[in-house]
Amino acid sequence: LCLLLAPWKPQDPWPLLDQLSQALQQQADAVVGSAWQLQVRPAQGELQTLGPQQQLPWEQVPGDWDTADKVFLLGVRWASGSFHLWCREVDVFSRRWGPVHTDQVEGVPLLPRVAFGLLLRCFRPLARVDTGDRRRALIQARAGMRPWRDAPADPVRPGALLVPIVRYDDREGNPRRIREVPWTFLLVRKREGPLAHCDVYSGLRNPLSLRRRGRTRMVAMLVRPQARPTLLQVLSNDKRRIPLEGYEVLSYGPDDPQTEVLGWTDHQGRIVIPPSPTLRLLLIRSGQQLLARIPCLPGLHPRLEAPVPNDDQRLETEAFLVALQQEVIDVVIERQILIRRIERHLAQGRVQEADRLLQQLLRLPGRNEFEARLDRRQQSLDPSDRWLQARVGRLFRDTRTLVARYLDSRPIELITQAVQRAKSGQPPSGSRDSGKPASSSAGSGSNRAGS
């Protein structure tokens, strides 16, 4: 169904509607064949004044649209000595309005050819998704049993891109909900009659998994690159949806593994994806940590939001744990130095010096203090964030093992007992054997501490 959005006026250099309709139908028969049954008629009501970028709610479209598969809105106006044309396709099954394509031509004889070329550029064929998994899919083009007479003009050919769409109908066959499977593309690799073998590129784990019930249908719709960029905003995938700044975005193609650095997200988590004639696979990284691998066709949507795990908490937590591990190492080294000095003072009978160093040793943070700090930090993390818990969980376990292994309280207890024995067994001042008991006691404590 093709609706002409500019009514003919006698004062305009405009071809008769019958002539244009006949010419478009002849070209459709020559290029497409029986797969198309094109009807051309003038627009009525609100459609007569509809602009290229405007669209109507589905409740306001003419009722006979439901009897068609596709509706082409073709606008033609005469200005500055030439015909200016715009065309837009509306898919009835998915209720989706396609992008606007424009062209212009001088003279009536070329008008039907240019108008039909716009129809072909706007045409987004549908295909039924028969089977699919995480990597491969088999689809069947609608009216695929009727091959195009001009085979190279058939848009469902190797290299074509399609997006899966799921429609949920009620008992009367009316759509209750229609959704596009996000971050998912089907790339046609081989065409065999009505069937097309596709590679699946998706940011989801199982994008085509669907319980096929009688009122649920999945199709794939053709999409074409647009010569415009896409603004990508990287957000945290939690409820807060925080813009993520400083995350690196890289790009490569399905058949080109060479990675290109596109840049880093700004303070609002945004980055511009430049235009591309083919599908691009985007890598979003924080430091060396890969957070997401998502496909993108630049220009298909002017703006996209990519929810990814918030890596800021992981980086902060890792920095905290690394600093705490270094602090543990410093405490272990200082403990060993103080224990050796205390043992030396005890061996030389300098009990007061040994006791002074013992008090300094006892003031050092111990195992319980470090474990309490680890508990507080771990409890501050979101327990529902499994991604974060999985990545920092091992580092927490390693840190706890380090604390338990090197901050054992037994050496402190042994050297404390040695000092206490030396203090209790110290002879009166001036005795010739004043250092002997202390030295013997210190030696015993030193051996225990060393053990």
C-alpha positions in Angstrom: 0.0 0.0 0.0 1.5 3.4 -1.1 -0.2 6.5 0.1 0.5 9.7 -1.8 0.7 12.6 0.7 0.4 15.5 -1.8 -3.0 16.0 -3.5 -2.9 17.0 -7.1 -3.7 20.6 -7.9 -4.3 21.8 -11.4 -2.0 24.8 -11.1 1.0 22.5 -10.2 3.1 20.7 -12.8 1.9 17.4 -11.3 1.4 14.0 -13.1 -2.0 12.4 -12.9 -2.3 10.0 -10.0 -3.3 7.2 -12.3 -0.2 7.6 -14.4 2.1 7.6 -11.3 0.2 4.6 -9.8 0.5 2.6 -13.0 4.2 3.4 -13.4 5.0 2.3 -9.8 3.1 -0.9 -10.2 4.9 -1.7 -13.4 8.3 -1.2 -11.8 7.3 -3.2 -8.8 6.3 -6.1 -11.0 9.5 -5.8 -13.0 11.8 -5.7 -10.0 10.1 -7.6 -7.2 7.4 -9.7 -9.0 4.5 -11.3 -7.3 5.9 -10.8 -3.8 4.5 -7.2 -3.9 1.0 -6.2 -4.6 1.4 -2.4 -4.7 -1.6 -0.1 -4.4 -1.2 3.6 -4.8 -3.9 6.1 -3.7 -4.0 9.7 -2.3 -3.8 10.3 1.4 -6.9 11.4 3.2 -7.6 13.3 6.4 -4.7 14.0 8.8 -2.3 12.2 6.5 -2.5 15.0 3.9 -0.7 17.4 6.1 1.6 14.9 7.8 5.3 16.0 7.8 8.2 13.7 7.1 9.3 13.5 10.7 5.8 13.2 12.1 3.9 10.0 12.9 0.5 9.2 14.2 -0.4 7.0 17.2 -1.6 3.7 15.9 -5.1 4.4 17.3 -5.4 7.2 14.7 -4.2 5.5 11.6 -6.8 4.4 9.0 -8.4 1.1 9.7 -7.5 -0.5 6.4 -3.8 -0.3 7.3 -4.3 -3.5 9.3 -5.1 -5.4 6.1 -1.6 -4.5 4.6 1.9 -5.7 5.5 3.6 -2.4 4.7 2.5 1.2 4.2 4.7 3.6 2.3 4.1 7.3 2.8 5.3 9.1 -0.2 5.4 12.9 -0.2 5.9 14.9 -3.4 6.0 18.6 -3.8 7.2 21.0 -6.5 9.6 23.7 -5.5 12.4 25.7 -7.3 11.9 23.9 -10.6 12.2 20.3 -9.3 10.2 17.6 -7.5 11.2 17.1 -3.9 10.3 13.6 -2.6 10.3 12.0 0.8 9.3 8.5 1.7 8.8 6.5 4.9 7.8 3.0 5.5 5.4 1.8 8.3 5.5 -1.9 9.2 2.1 -3.0 10.3 3.2 -6.2 12.1 5.6 -4.4 14.4 3.8 -1.0 14.4 7.2 0.7 13.7 7.8 3.7 11.6 11.0 3.6 9.5 13.5 6.3 8.8 12.8 9.0 6.3 14.6 9.0 2.9 14.6 11.9 0.5 15.4 12.6 -3.1 14.6 15.1 -5.9 14.2 15.0 -9.6 13.6 17.4 -12.4 10.9 16.6 -14.9 7.9 14.3 -14.8 9.4 11.4 -16.9 11.9 10.5 -14.2 9.5 11.0 -11.3 8.2 7.4 -11.1 11.6 5.8 -11.3 13.0 8.0 -8.5 9.8 7.5 -6.4 10.1 3.7 -6.7 13.8 3.9 -5.8 12.8 5.6 -2.5 10.3 2.8 -1.9 13.1 0.2 -2.2 15.4 2.2 0.1 12.6 2.4 2.7 11.6 -1.2 2.4 12.4 -3.2 5.6 11.4 -6.8 4.9 10.5 -9.2 7.7 11.7 -12.8 8.3 10.4 -15.4 10.7 13.0 -16.6 13.2 12.7 -20.4 12.9 15.6 -21.5 15.1 18.3 -19.7 17.0 20.9 -19.9 19.8 23.6 -17.8 21.1 25.6 -17.7 17.9 23.5 -18.9 15.0 20.0 -18.4 13.7 17.9 -19.6 10.8 15.3 -17.2 9.4 12.7 -17.5 6.7 12.0 -14.3 4.7 8.3 -13.4 4.3 7.2 -14.2 0.7 10.6 -15.9 0.3 9.1 -18.6 -1.9 8.5 -15.9 -4.5 12.0 -14.8 -5.5 12.6 -11.3 -6.7 12.8 -11.0 -10.5 15.8 -8.7 -10.0 17.7 -10.9 -7.6 20.5 -8.4 -6.7 17.8 -5.9 -5.6 16.6 -8.4 -2.9 17.7 -6.7 0.4 17.9 -10.0 2.4 21.2 -11.1 1.0 24.6 -11.9 2.6 25.8 -9.0 4.6 22.3 -7.8 5.5 21.5 -6.9 9.1 18.3 -7.6 10.9 17.0 -7.0 14.4 14.7 -9.5 16.2 11.3 -8.3 17.3 8.8 -10.1 19.6 5.1 -9.5 19.4 2.7 -10.7 22.1 -1.0 -11.0 20.9 -4.2 -11.2 22.8 -6.9 -13.7 22.0 -8.3 -11.6 19.2 -4.9 -11.4 17.5 -4.3 -7.7 18.5 -0.8 -6.9 19.8 -0.6 -6.5 23.6 3.1 -5.7 23.5 5.7 -5.4 20.9 9.4 -5.2 21.9 12.7 -5.2 20.1 15.3 -7.5 21.5 17.9 -5.0 22.7 21.6 -5.1 21.7 21.0 -7.9 19.2 21.7 -8.2 15.4 21.4 -11.0 12.9 24.0 -10.9 10.2 23.0 -12.9 7.1 25.9 -15.1 6.0 24.2 -17.4 3.4 20.9 -17.4 1.5 19.2 -20.6 0.4 15.9 -19.8 -1.3 13.5 -18.4 1.4 16.0 -19.4 4.2 18.9 -17.3 5.4 21.6 -18.5 7.8 22.7 -15.8 10.2 25.4 -15.1 12.8 24.0 -13.7 16.0 25.7 -10.7 17.7 24.3 -9.7 21.0 25.1 -8.2 24.3 22.6 -10.6 25.9 23.4 -14.2 27.0 20.5 -15.9 25.2 18.9 -13.2 23.0 16.7 -15.6 21.0 15.5 -17.8 23.8 11.7 -17.6 23.8 8.9 -19.9 24.7 7.0 -20.2 21.5 3.4 -20.0 22.4 0.4 -19.6 20.0 0.1 -15.8 20.7 3.9 -15.0 20.8 5.8 -14.5 17.6 9.4 -13.5 16.9 10.4 -12.0 13.6 13.5 -10.2 12.3 13.4 -6.9 10.5 15.9 -5.5 8.1 17.9 -2.5 9.2 20.2 -0.3 7.2 23.2 1.9 8.2 22.5 5.6 8.5 25.2 8.1 7.7 25.1 9.7 11.1 26.7 9.1 14.5 25.2 7.7 17.6 25.6 9.2 21.1 26.3 6.3 23.5 25.8 6.9 27.3 27.4 4.4 29.6 25.4 4.0 32.9 25.6 1.8 35.9 23.3 -1.2 35.7 21.9 -0.7 39.2 18.9 1.2 40.3 20.8 4.5 40.6 21.8 4.6 36.9 24.9 6.6 37.5 26.8 8.0 34.5 30.2 6.3 34.4 33.1 8.6 33.6 36.5 7.7 32.2 35.4 4.3 30.8 37.3 3.3 27.6 35.3 2.4 24.5 36.9 0.3 21.6 35.4 -0.9 18.4 36.0 -3.7 15.8 34.0 -5.3 13.0 32.5 -8.8 12.7 35.1 -9.7 10.0 37.8 -7.2 11.1 39.4 -8.1 14.5 41.6 -5.0 14.4 40.5 -2.9 17.4 40.1 0.8 17.2 40.1 3.0 20.3 37.1 5.4 20.1 37.9 7.3 23.3 36.7 7.6 26.9 33.4 8.6 28.3 33.0 12.2 29.6 31.7 13.3 33.0 28.1 12.4 31.9 29.2 8.9 30.7 28.8 9.9 27.0 30.8 9.2 23.9 30.1 9.6 20.2 30.2 6.5 18.0 31.1 7.7 14.5 29.1 6.6 11.4 30.0 3.2 9.9 28.6 1.3 6.9 28.7 -2.0 8.9 28.0 -3.4 12.3 30.5 -2.5 15.0 31.2 -4.4 18.2 31.9 -2.2 21.1 34.2 -3.1 24.0 33.6 -1.1 27.2 36.5 -1.3 29.7 37.5 0.1 33.0 41.3 -0.1 33.2 42.1 -3.6 32.0 38.7 -5.0 33.1 36.3 -5.7 30.2 32.8 -4.8 31.4 30.7 -5.3 28.2 30.8 -6.4 24.6 27.8 -5.0 22.7 27.0 -4.7 19.0 26.0 -1.3 17.6 24.9 -0.1 14.1 25.9 3.6 14.2 23.1 5.9 13.1 20.3 3.4 13.6 19.4 5.2 16.8 20.5 8.7 17.5 21.1 7.9 21.2 21.7 4.7 23.1 22.1 3.8 26.8 24.5 1.0 27.7 24.0 -0.3 31.3 27.2 -1.9 32.5 28.5 -2.9 36.0 29.8 0.0 38.0 33.5 -0.6 38.2 34.2 2.3 40.4 33.4 0.3 43.5 35.7 -2.5 42.3 38.5 -0.1 41.7 38.0 1.6 45.1 37.8 -1.8 46.9 40.8 -3.1 45.1 42.8 0.0 46.0 41.6 -0.4 49.7 42.7 -4.0 49.8 46.0 -3.4 48.1 46.8 -0.6 50.6 45.7 -2.8 53.5 47.9 -5.7 52.3 50.8 -3.3 52.1 50.0 -2.1 55.6 50.0 -5.7 56.8 53.4 -6.2 55.3 54.7 -3.1 57.0 53.3 -4.2 60.4 54.9 -7.7 60.0 58.3 -6.2 59.3 58.0 -3.8 62.2 56.9 -6.6 64.5 59.9 -8.7 63.6 62.3 -5.8 64.1 60.9 -5.1 67.5 60.8 -8.7 68.6 64.5 -9.1 67.6 65.5 -5.9 69.5 63.5 -7.1 72.6 65.3 -10.4 72.5 68.7 -8.7 72.2 67.9 -6.4 75.2 66.8 -9.4 77.3 69.9 -11.3 76.4 72.0 -8.3 77.6 69.9 -7.9 80.8 68.3 -4.5 79.7 64.9 -5.4 80.9 63.5 -1.8 81.1 64.5 -1.2 77.5 62.9 -4.5 76.5 59.7 -3.6 78.3 59.6 -0.2 76.6 59.9 -1.8 73.2 57.3 -4.4 74.2 54.8 -1.6 74.9 55.5 -0.2 71.4 55.0 -3.7 70.0 51.7 -4.1 71.7 50.4 -0.9 70.2 50.8 -2.1 66.6 47.5 -3.2 64.9 46.9 -6.9 65.2 45.0 -9.5 63.4 41.6 -8.7 65.0 41.8 -5.0 64.0 42.6 -5.8 60.4 39.9 -8.4 60.2 37.4 -5.9 61.6 38.4 -3.4 58.9 37.9 -6.0 56.2 34.5 -6.9 57.6 33.3 -3.3 57.6 34.5 -2.8 54.0 32.9 -6.0 52.8 29.6 -5.3 54.5 29.5 -1.8 52.8 29.3 -3.5 49.4 26.0 -4.2 47.7 25.3 -7.9 48.4 22.9 -8.0 45.4 25.7 -7.0 43.0 26.9 -10.4 42.1 29.4 -9.1 39.5 31.1 -7.0 42.1 31.1 -9.7 44.7 32.6 -12.2 42.3 35.5 -9.9 41.3 36.4 -8.7 44.8 35.6 -11.8 46.7 38.8 -13.6 45.8 40.9 -10.5 46.7 39.1 -10.4 50.1 39.9 -14.1 50.7 43.6 -13.6 49.8 43.8 -10.6 52.1 42.3 -12.5 55.0 44.7 -15.4 54.4 47.6 -12.9 54.4 46.4 -11.4 57.7 45.9 -14.8 59.4 49.2 -16.2 58.2 51.5 -13.3 59.1 49.7 -11.6 62.0 49.6 -14.7 64.3 49.4 -13.6 67.9 51.5 -16.4 69.2 54.9 -14.7 68.8 53.6 -11.6 70.6 52.4 -13.8 73.5 55.8 -15.6 73.7 57.9 -12.4 73.8 55.5 -10.8 76.3 55.9 -13.9 78.6 59.7 -13.6 78.3 59.7 -10.0 79.3 57.4 -10.7 82.3 59.6 -13.5 83.5 62.6 -11.3 83.2 60.9 -8.5 85.2 59.8 -10.9 87.9 63.2 -12.6 88.2 65.3 -9.4 88.2 67.7 -9.5 91.3 68.2 -6.4 93.5 70.2 -3.5 92.0 74.0 -3.9 92.4 74.0 -7.7 92.5 76.9 -9.3 90.6 74.4 -11.7 89.0 71.9 -8.9 88.1 71.8 -9.8 84.4 71.9 -13.5 84.6 68.3 -14.4 85.3 67.0 -11.9 82.9 69.4 -13.2 80.2 68.3 -16.8 80.8 64.7 -15.9 80.7 65.1 -13.8 77.6 66.9 -16.5 75.9 64.1 -18.9 76.7 61.5 -16.4 75.4 63.5 -15.7 72.3 63.7 -19.4 71.4 59.9 -19.8 71.8 59.2 -16.7 69.8 61.5 -17.9 67.1 59.8 -21.2 67.0 
